Amino acid sequence: MKKKGLAVVLAVLMLSTLFFGCNRQTIAQDVQKENYNGRVFYEIFVRAFNDSNGDGKGDLKGVTQKLDYLSKDLGVSGIWLMPINASPSYHGYDVSDYYKINPDYGTEEDLKELLNEAHKRNIKVLMDLVINHTSTENQWFKEAAQNKDSKYRNYYIWADKNTDVTEGSPISAQPWVPLGQDHYYALFWEGMPDLNYDNQAVRDEMKKAAKFYLDMGVDGFRLDAAMHIYEDNTKNVQWWKEFKEYVTSQKKDAVLVGEVWDKTPIIAKYFNGLDSAFNFPVADALVNMAKSGTVGTGAFAIDNAYQQYAAVNKNFIDSPFLTNHDQNRVMSQLNDVNKAKNAAAILLTLPGTPYIYYGEETGMTGVKPDEQIREPFIWDNKDTSKNSSWEASKNDENTVAVNVQLQNKDSLLNLYKSIIAVRNNSDALKYGNFELLETQGSDIFAYKRTKDNKSVYVYVNLGTQASKEKIDLSKAKVLYSNKGKKGTLSTKASLDIQGNEILILESK
C-alpha cells in the first residue's frame, strides 16, 4: 500500500564539492526547448483576473481580453492557468471532471479561442494538471465509494486490515479518512482522495486527459503535487518519465513543469523526469535577501541550486519565482516598494523561465487565508466594474490599480515592464550561463550572464548605502539603471552603486 506516510527528507548539502569564494564555477545552460526556456511566464487565477460578462467572476474570455496587456504592456510570453477543470471548490484543485471546463470560467470553445489568440501573440499556455488526487464529487470516486466491485474502486487507495489509519504524515495529521466501515487516503484534505498510481488504468486515464488538452492546443502542464504521487521520490520520477514520454509522443515540444516543494537536493532529482521544476529554495532566498537588505546566504543558495541541478541534468531549465498562490504575497512580506523592485530585478534576470504571480507586478498585498492571497486583480481605481468581485478586496485600489501604476514612471509595474523588455532583447539574459561576481559590499548581489561571448552584468544593491564595485570591463553599455546612469560607462577604476540601485550592463 503506497502513501502510508511521507518520509521526512534530510537534505545534506555536499559542501565539500562546492566553492563559495574566488573560484566560483560557471554553470552552463545549453539552449534547450527554446519554446520554454528564457521566456517570462505569468501565473493566472482565472476567477480573480478579468471578468468578461459582469457576473463578478473572472473567466477565460476575460483572460483573452487581456492578452495584449500581458504581451504588449508587460512583455510576458507565457501564461500558467491555475485549474480550469470542473470542480466544486472556488480554487479548482479538486477536479470533478477532467474533460469539462469549470462553467464559471466558460466553455471548451472559450479555451480554444484563448489558445488561438495567445499563440498569435507568441504566448505559450501551460495548464494546471491536478492528477495526484480528484474531488470526492468526481464520478470515479462516487462509484468507488458506493460499490466495492466497481472498476473505479482501485482508482483510489483504501485501507486494508494491516493499515494503521491513525498514522499521520508531514502534511496531514491523519490522512486516512473514514467512509462508513472503510478508510480512504487523502493526503491534503478529505475532499481530495488520492489516486492509486499502482493501477495502470489510472496512469492511462491521466495520459488520456493530457492528450485531450494537448490536442486542443495547450503547450504543456504545470504538475500539481508532483512529489506526492508516491511516497518515494524515485518512483515519482519514474512515473513522470513515463508520463513525459507519452506527452512528447503526442506533442514533441510540450513542456512539463513540476511543483516539487522541497529542498534543493530533492528538487534536483526531478530534472531526471521533467523539463523544469519550480525553485522554492531560490524563491525563499530572493525574498529573504530583499527583506534583509543584504546578500547573506542567498548567493550560495542560488549558486548551489544551479550546481546540484546541473549535476543531474546539464541541460536543466529552472523555473524561479518569488511567491505563488499558496504563499503570502511578496509585497506583504517586504512592505517596501524598493525591496519589491530589488527582488523583481533579480528574478527577471536569472536563468530559466521566471514566473510572476498575477498582481505581483502592481504590488498587490495579501496574507493567508488562501482567499486573501487570491483576491481580484485591480485594473482600474475609478471604473471598478473592470475588476472582478468574486472576493472582497483588501488592496488599496488607488495604489495597485494598473491604470494608476502605468501613469507613474517610477512604479513597480513600470520596473517590471522595463526589465522584462531588457531580458526579451538579450540572449545572454534569456539563455546565458550564470556566474556569481565578487563584490566589495555585503549588500551587493552581482552576477554575470554570458551567451556567445557577450556578457550582461547585473548589480543589485539590496541596502541603502553606496558601494564602489570593480568590474572586469573597460567599457560597458547601460541596459537599465534606476538611478539615472545612461549610455556607455568607463569602468576601468570602479563603479559607484548607490543604495537600492539596480544596474544592468552589457559588455562593449
Secondary structure as the mmCIF struct_conf table of DSSP 4:
data_model
#
loop_
_struct_conf.conf_type_id
_struct_conf.id
_struct_conf.beg_label_comp_id
_struct_conf.beg_label_asym_id
_struct_conf.beg_label_seq_id
_struct_conf.end_label_comp_id
_struct_conf.end_label_asym_id
_struct_conf.end_label_seq_id
BEND BEND1 LYS A 4 GLY A 5
HELX_LH_PP_P HELX_LH_PP_P1 LEU A 6 VAL A 9
HELX_RH_3T_P HELX_RH_3T_P1 LEU A 15 THR A 17
BEND BEND2 GLY A 21 GLY A 21
TURN_TY1_P TURN_TY1_P1 CYS A 22 ASN A 23
HELX_LH_PP_P HELX_LH_PP_P2 ARG A 24 THR A 26
STRN STRN1 ILE A 27 ILE A 27
HELX_LH_PP_P HELX_LH_PP_P3 ALA A 28 ALA A 28
TURN_TY1_P TURN_TY1_P2 GLU A 34 GLY A 38
STRN STRN2 PHE A 41 ILE A 44
HELX_RH_AL_P HELX_RH_AL_P1 VAL A 46 PHE A 49
BEND BEND3 SER A 52 LYS A 57
HELX_RH_AL_P HELX_RH_AL_P2 LEU A 60 GLN A 65
TURN_TY1_P TURN_TY1_P3 LYS A 66 LYS A 66
HELX_RH_AL_P HELX_RH_AL_P3 LEU A 67 ASP A 68
HELX_RH_PI_P HELX_RH_PI_P1 TYR A 69 LEU A 74
STRN STRN3 GLY A 78 LEU A 81
HELX_LH_PP_P HELX_LH_PP_P4 MET A 82 PRO A 83
STRN STRN4 ASN A 85 ALA A 86
BEND BEND4 PRO A 88 HIS A 91
BEND BEND5 ASP A 94 ASP A 94
BEND BEND6 SER A 96 SER A 96
STRN STRN5 ASP A 97 ILE A 101
TURN_TY1_P TURN_TY1_P4 PRO A 103 TYR A 105
HELX_RH_AL_P HELX_RH_AL_P4 GLU A 108 LYS A 120
TURN_TY1_P TURN_TY1_P5 ARG A 121 ASN A 122
STRN STRN6 LYS A 124 LEU A 129
BEND BEND7 ASN A 132 ASN A 132
STRN STRN7 HIS A 133 HIS A 133
TURN_TY1_P TURN_TY1_P6 THR A 136 GLU A 137
BEND BEND8 ASN A 138 ASN A 138
HELX_RH_AL_P HELX_RH_AL_P5 GLN A 139 GLN A 146
TURN_TY1_P TURN_TY1_P7 LYS A 148 ASP A 149
BEND BEND9 SER A 150 SER A 150
TURN_TY1_P TURN_TY1_P8 LYS A 151 TYR A 152
HELX_RH_3T_P HELX_RH_3T_P2 ARG A 153 TYR A 155
STRN STRN8 TYR A 156 TYR A 156
STRN STRN9 TRP A 158 TRP A 158
TURN_TY1_P TURN_TY1_P9 LYS A 161 ASN A 162
TURN_TY1_P TURN_TY1_P10 VAL A 165 THR A 166
BEND BEND10 PRO A 170 ILE A 171
BEND BEND11 ALA A 173 ALA A 173
STRN STRN10 TRP A 176 LEU A 179
TURN_TY1_P TURN_TY1_P11 GLY A 180 GLN A 181
STRN STRN11 ASP A 182 TYR A 185
BEND BEND12 LEU A 187 PHE A 188
TURN_TY1_P TURN_TY1_P12 GLU A 190 GLY A 191
BEND BEND13 MET A 192 MET A 192
HELX_LH_PP_P HELX_LH_PP_P5 PRO A 193 PRO A 193
STRN STRN12 ASP A 194 LEU A 195
TURN_TY1_P TURN_TY1_P13 TYR A 197 ASP A 198
BEND BEND14 ASN A 199 ASN A 199
HELX_RH_AL_P HELX_RH_AL_P6 GLN A 200 MET A 216
TURN_TY1_P TURN_TY1_P14 GLY A 217 GLY A 217
STRN STRN13 GLY A 220 LEU A 223
TURN_TY1_P TURN_TY1_P15 ASP A 224 MET A 227
BEND BEND15 ILE A 229 GLU A 231
HELX_RH_AL_P HELX_RH_AL_P7 ASN A 233 GLN A 250
TURN_TY1_P TURN_TY1_P16 LYS A 252 ASP A 253
STRN STRN14 VAL A 255 GLY A 258
BEND BEND16 ASP A 262 ASP A 262
HELX_RH_AL_P HELX_RH_AL_P8 THR A 264 LYS A 269
HELX_RH_3T_P HELX_RH_3T_P3 TYR A 270 ASN A 272
TURN_TY1_P TURN_TY1_P17 GLY A 273 GLY A 273
BEND BEND17 LEU A 274 ASP A 275
STRN STRN15 SER A 276 PHE A 278
HELX_RH_AL_P HELX_RH_AL_P9 PHE A 280 SER A 292
TURN_TY1_P TURN_TY1_P18 GLY A 293 GLY A 293
BEND BEND18 THR A 294 THR A 294
TURN_TY1_P TURN_TY1_P19 GLY A 296 THR A 297
HELX_RH_AL_P HELX_RH_AL_P10 GLY A 298 VAL A 312
TURN_TY1_P TURN_TY1_P20 LYS A 314 ASN A 315
STRN STRN16 ILE A 317 SER A 319
STRN STRN17 PHE A 321 PHE A 321
BEND BEND19 LEU A 322 LEU A 322
TURN_TY1_P TURN_TY1_P21 HIS A 325 ASP A 326
BEND BEND20 GLN A 327 GLN A 327
HELX_RH_AL_P HELX_RH_AL_P11 VAL A 330 LEU A 334
HELX_RH_AL_P HELX_RH_AL_P12 VAL A 337 LEU A 347
TURN_TY1_P TURN_TY1_P22 LEU A 348 THR A 349
BEND BEND21 LEU A 350 GLY A 352
STRN STRN18 TYR A 355 TYR A 357
TURN_TY1_P TURN_TY1_P23 TYR A 358 GLY A 359
HELX_RH_3T_P HELX_RH_3T_P4 GLU A 360 THR A 362
TURN_TY1_P TURN_TY1_P24 GLY A 363 GLY A 363
BEND BEND22 LYS A 368 PRO A 369
HELX_RH_3T_P HELX_RH_3T_P5 ASP A 370 ILE A 373
BEND BEND23 ARG A 374 ARG A 374
HELX_LH_PP_P HELX_LH_PP_P6 GLU A 375 PHE A 377
BEND BEND24 ASN A 381 LYS A 382
HELX_RH_3T_P HELX_RH_3T_P6 THR A 384 LYS A 386
BEND BEND25 ASN A 387 ASN A 387
BEND BEND26 TRP A 390 GLU A 391
BEND BEND27 ASN A 395 ASN A 395
HELX_RH_AL_P HELX_RH_AL_P13 GLU A 397 VAL A 400
HELX_RH_AL_P HELX_RH_AL_P14 VAL A 402 GLN A 407
TURN_TY1_P TURN_TY1_P25 LYS A 409 ASP A 410
BEND BEND28 SER A 411 SER A 411
HELX_RH_AL_P HELX_RH_AL_P15 LEU A 412 ASN A 424
TURN_TY1_P TURN_TY1_P26 ASN A 425 ASN A 425
HELX_RH_AL_P HELX_RH_AL_P16 ASP A 427 TYR A 431
STRN STRN19 ASN A 433 LEU A 436
BEND BEND29 GLN A 440 GLY A 441
TURN_TY1_P TURN_TY1_P27 SER A 442 ASP A 443
STRN STRN20 ILE A 444 LYS A 451
TURN_TY1_P TURN_TY1_P28 ASP A 452 ASN A 453
STRN STRN21 LYS A 454 ASN A 461
BEND BEND30 GLY A 463 GLN A 465
STRN STRN22 SER A 467 GLU A 469
BEND BEND31 ASP A 472 ASP A 472
BEND BEND32 SER A 474 SER A 474
STRN STRN23 LYS A 475 SER A 481
TURN_TY1_P TURN_TY1_P29 ASN A 482 LYS A 483
BEND BEND33 GLY A 487 GLY A 487
STRN STRN24 THR A 488 SER A 490
BEND BEND34 LYS A 492 ALA A 493
STRN STRN25 LEU A 495 ILE A 497
TURN_TY1_P TURN_TY1_P30 GLY A 499 ASN A 500
STRN STRN26 ILE A 502 SER A 507
#
